[in-house]
Amino acid sequence: MAWKGNGSGMAASEQGQDSPRKRVILLVDDEPDILESLQELIEVSLEDVDVVSVESGEEALKVLDERTVDLIVSDYKMPGMNGLEFLTEARERLPRVPRIVMTAFPDLDIAIRAINEANIENFFTKPLDPDEILDVVSATLKSRAAEAQRQQAFARAMDLARKAKKDA
């Protein structure tokens, strides 16, 4: 299944810098009904969000190569590359992008491995609680935006300091 999103499909570098881009959430689950439900829940409930849904870790890695992503939510148990393998690879490629794992098979070993290997932000158990999903996704996106603003402010301050030193 090809990935689908409702936004422009443009990477952040292709969009005008003055217009804020939609925050992109990548959902990965081999169950199409869960993907569709999550995508609808998030798109209806949160503003300025573009949800990209794929059914495998391999497809998700292709999305990471093509799109700017602000949050990754992946199922654990999938055929082929499982969610932990995918999230670990995503961590290596994009260490600052928050990752959340979902599973219908909560297990302490899985949770420990997900934290240690993929450095996940959160852990959802199925059946999913819509309010919990929205609260966690919203809070994670806000935290990511705040971190981006801190990094931009620091970069501007460093540029000004370099310019002042050069002009002195």
C-alpha positions as a Markdown table, in Angstrom:
| # | Residue | x | y | z |
|---|---|---|---|---|
| 1 | Met | 0.0 | 0.0 | 0.0 |
| 2 | Ala | 1.4 | 3.4 | -0.9 |
| 3 | Trp | 1.5 | 6.0 | 1.8 |
| 4 | Lys | -1.2 | 8.5 | 1.9 |
| 5 | Gly | -1.4 | 11.9 | 3.5 |
| 6 | Asn | -3.8 | 14.9 | 3.2 |
| 7 | Gly | -1.2 | 17.6 | 3.0 |
| 8 | Ser | 0.9 | 19.2 | 0.3 |
| 9 | Gly | 3.4 | 16.4 | 0.3 |
| 10 | Met | 6.2 | 19.0 | 0.2 |
| 11 | Ala | 9.2 | 18.7 | 2.5 |
| 12 | Ala | 9.8 | 21.6 | 4.9 |
| 13 | Ser | 12.6 | 22.9 | 2.7 |
| 14 | Glu | 10.2 | 23.2 | -0.2 |
| 15 | Gln | 7.6 | 25.2 | 1.7 |
| 16 | Gly | 7.8 | 29.0 | 2.2 |
| 17 | Gln | 9.6 | 29.7 | 5.5 |
| 18 | Asp | 7.0 | 32.3 | 6.5 |
| 19 | Ser | 4.1 | 29.9 | 6.3 |
| 20 | Pro | 4.0 | 27.4 | 9.2 |
| 21 | Arg | 4.0 | 23.8 | 7.9 |
| 22 | Lys | 1.6 | 21.2 | 9.2 |
| 23 | Arg | 3.1 | 18.8 | 11.7 |
| 24 | Val | 3.4 | 15.4 | 10.2 |
| 25 | Ile | 2.6 | 12.3 | 12.1 |
| 26 | Leu | 3.6 | 8.9 | 10.7 |
| 27 | Leu | 1.3 | 6.0 | 11.6 |
| 28 | Val | 2.6 | 2.5 | 11.0 |
| 29 | Asp | 0.3 | -0.6 | 11.5 |
| 30 | Asp | -0.4 | -3.6 | 9.4 |
| 31 | Glu | -4.1 | -3.4 | 10.3 |
| 32 | Pro | -5.8 | -1.0 | 7.8 |
| 33 | Asp | -8.9 | -0.5 | 10.0 |
| 34 | Ile | -6.7 | 0.7 | 12.9 |
| 35 | Leu | -4.7 | 3.0 | 10.7 |
| 36 | Glu | -7.9 | 4.5 | 9.2 |
| 37 | Ser | -9.5 | 5.0 | 12.7 |
| 38 | Leu | -6.3 | 6.6 | 14.1 |
| 39 | Gln | -5.9 | 8.8 | 11.1 |
| 40 | Glu | -9.5 | 10.0 | 11.3 |
| 41 | Leu | -9.3 | 10.6 | 15.1 |
| 42 | Ile | -6.1 | 12.7 | 14.8 |
| 43 | Glu | -7.1 | 14.7 | 11.8 |
| 44 | Val | -10.5 | 15.5 | 13.1 |
| 45 | Ser | -9.3 | 16.3 | 16.6 |
| 46 | Leu | -6.0 | 18.2 | 16.1 |
| 47 | Glu | -5.3 | 21.3 | 14.0 |
| 48 | Asp | -2.5 | 21.7 | 11.5 |
| 49 | Val | -1.7 | 18.0 | 11.4 |
| 50 | Asp | -1.0 | 15.8 | 8.4 |
| 51 | Val | -1.2 | 12.1 | 9.1 |
| 52 | Val | 0.7 | 9.7 | 6.8 |
| 53 | Ser | -0.4 | 6.1 | 7.2 |
| 54 | Val | 1.6 | 3.0 | 6.0 |
| 55 | Glu | 1.2 | -0.7 | 6.7 |
| 56 | Ser | 4.8 | -1.8 | 7.2 |
| 57 | Gly | 8.1 | -0.7 | 8.7 |
| 58 | Glu | 9.7 | -0.9 | 5.2 |
| 59 | Glu | 7.1 | 1.5 | 3.8 |
| 60 | Ala | 7.6 | 3.8 | 6.8 |
| 61 | Leu | 11.4 | 4.0 | 6.2 |
| 62 | Lys | 10.7 | 5.1 | 2.6 |
| 63 | Val | 8.4 | 7.9 | 4.0 |
| 64 | Leu | 11.2 | 9.0 | 6.4 |
| 65 | Asp | 13.4 | 9.3 | 3.3 |
| 66 | Glu | 10.8 | 11.5 | 1.5 |
| 67 | Arg | 9.1 | 13.6 | 4.2 |
| 68 | Thr | 9.8 | 15.7 | 7.2 |
| 69 | Val | 8.1 | 13.9 | 10.1 |
| 70 | Asp | 7.4 | 15.3 | 13.6 |
| 71 | Leu | 6.1 | 12.2 | 15.4 |
| 72 | Ile | 6.1 | 8.4 | 14.7 |
| 73 | Val | 3.5 | 6.0 | 16.1 |
| 74 | Ser | 4.1 | 2.4 | 15.2 |
| 75 | Asp | 2.5 | -0.9 | 16.1 |
| 76 | Tyr | 4.9 | -3.5 | 17.6 |
| 77 | Lys | 3.7 | -6.7 | 16.0 |
| 78 | Met | 3.8 | -6.6 | 12.2 |
| 79 | Pro | 4.9 | -9.1 | 9.6 |
| 80 | Gly | 8.4 | -8.5 | 8.2 |
| 81 | Met | 10.1 | -5.7 | 10.1 |
| 82 | Asn | 8.4 | -5.4 | 13.5 |
| 83 | Gly | 7.7 | -2.1 | 15.1 |
| 84 | Leu | 10.7 | -2.2 | 17.4 |
| 85 | Glu | 13.1 | -2.9 | 14.5 |
| 86 | Phe | 11.5 | 0.0 | 12.6 |
| 87 | Leu | 11.6 | 2.4 | 15.5 |
| 88 | Thr | 15.2 | 1.6 | 16.3 |
| 89 | Glu | 16.1 | 2.3 | 12.6 |
| 90 | Ala | 14.0 | 5.5 | 12.8 |
| 91 | Arg | 15.9 | 6.5 | 15.9 |
| 92 | Glu | 19.2 | 6.1 | 14.1 |
| 93 | Arg | 18.0 | 8.2 | 11.1 |
| 94 | Leu | 16.1 | 10.8 | 13.0 |
| 95 | Pro | 17.1 | 10.8 | 16.7 |
| 96 | Arg | 15.2 | 13.9 | 17.6 |
| 97 | Val | 11.8 | 12.7 | 16.2 |
| 98 | Pro | 9.7 | 11.3 | 19.1 |
| 99 | Arg | 8.6 | 7.7 | 18.8 |
| 100 | Ile | 5.6 | 5.9 | 20.3 |
| 101 | Val | 4.9 | 2.2 | 20.1 |
| 102 | Met | 1.5 | 0.5 | 20.2 |
| 103 | Thr | 0.9 | -3.2 | 21.1 |
| 104 | Ala | -1.9 | -5.6 | 21.8 |
| 105 | Phe | 0.6 | -7.7 | 23.6 |
| 106 | Pro | 1.9 | -5.7 | 26.5 |
| 107 | Asp | 5.0 | -7.3 | 27.9 |
| 108 | Leu | 7.7 | -6.0 | 30.2 |
| 109 | Asp | 10.5 | -7.3 | 28.0 |
| 110 | Ile | 9.0 | -5.5 | 25.0 |
| 111 | Ala | 8.6 | -2.2 | 27.0 |
| 112 | Ile | 12.2 | -2.4 | 28.2 |
| 113 | Arg | 13.6 | -3.1 | 24.8 |
| 114 | Ala | 11.5 | -0.3 | 23.2 |
| 115 | Ile | 12.8 | 2.2 | 25.7 |
| 116 | Asn | 16.5 | 1.0 | 25.5 |
| 117 | Glu | 16.7 | 0.2 | 21.8 |
| 118 | Ala | 14.3 | 2.7 | 20.2 |
| 119 | Asn | 14.2 | 5.3 | 22.9 |
| 120 | Ile | 10.4 | 5.6 | 22.7 |
| 121 | Glu | 8.5 | 8.5 | 24.3 |
| 122 | Asn | 5.4 | 6.5 | 25.2 |
| 123 | Phe | 3.7 | 3.1 | 25.0 |
| 124 | Phe | 0.1 | 2.5 | 24.0 |
| 125 | Thr | -1.7 | -0.7 | 24.7 |
| 126 | Lys | -4.6 | -2.0 | 22.5 |
| 127 | Pro | -7.4 | -1.5 | 22.6 |
| 128 | Leu | -6.5 | 2.1 | 22.2 |
| 129 | Asp | -8.0 | 4.8 | 24.3 |
| 130 | Pro | -8.8 | 7.8 | 22.0 |
| 131 | Asp | -8.5 | 10.4 | 24.8 |
| 132 | Glu | -5.1 | 9.1 | 25.8 |
| 133 | Ile | -3.9 | 9.0 | 22.2 |
| 134 | Leu | -5.0 | 12.6 | 21.6 |
| 135 | Asp | -3.5 | 13.8 | 24.9 |
| 136 | Val | -0.2 | 12.2 | 24.4 |
| 137 | Val | 0.1 | 13.1 | 20.7 |
| 138 | Ser | -0.8 | 16.7 | 21.4 |
| 139 | Ala | 1.6 | 17.0 | 24.3 |
| 140 | Thr | 4.4 | 15.3 | 22.3 |
| 141 | Leu | 3.9 | 17.7 | 19.3 |
| 142 | Lys | 3.9 | 20.7 | 21.6 |
| 143 | Ser | 7.1 | 19.6 | 23.3 |
| 144 | Arg | 8.7 | 19.1 | 19.9 |
| 145 | Ala | 7.7 | 22.5 | 18.7 |
| 146 | Ala | 9.0 | 24.1 | 21.9 |
| 147 | Glu | 12.4 | 22.3 | 21.4 |
| 148 | Ala | 12.5 | 23.6 | 17.8 |
| 149 | Gln | 11.9 | 27.1 | 19.0 |
| 150 | Arg | 14.7 | 26.8 | 21.6 |
| 151 | Gln | 17.1 | 25.6 | 18.9 |
| 152 | Gln | 16.2 | 28.4 | 16.6 |
| 153 | Ala | 16.6 | 31.0 | 19.3 |
| 154 | Phe | 20.0 | 29.5 | 20.2 |
| 155 | Ala | 21.1 | 29.5 | 16.5 |
| 156 | Arg | 20.0 | 33.2 | 16.2 |
| 157 | Ala | 21.9 | 34.2 | 19.3 |
| 158 | Met | 25.0 | 32.4 | 18.1 |
| 159 | Asp | 24.8 | 34.1 | 14.7 |
| 160 | Leu | 24.5 | 37.5 | 16.5 |
| 161 | Ala | 27.4 | 36.7 | 18.7 |
| 162 | Arg | 29.6 | 35.7 | 15.7 |
| 163 | Lys | 28.6 | 38.9 | 13.8 |
| 164 | Ala | 29.3 | 41.1 | 16.9 |
| 165 | Lys | 32.7 | 39.4 | 17.3 |
| 166 | Lys | 33.5 | 39.8 | 13.6 |
| 167 | Asp | 32.4 | 43.5 | 13.6 |
| 168 | Ala | 34.5 | 44.3 | 16.8 |
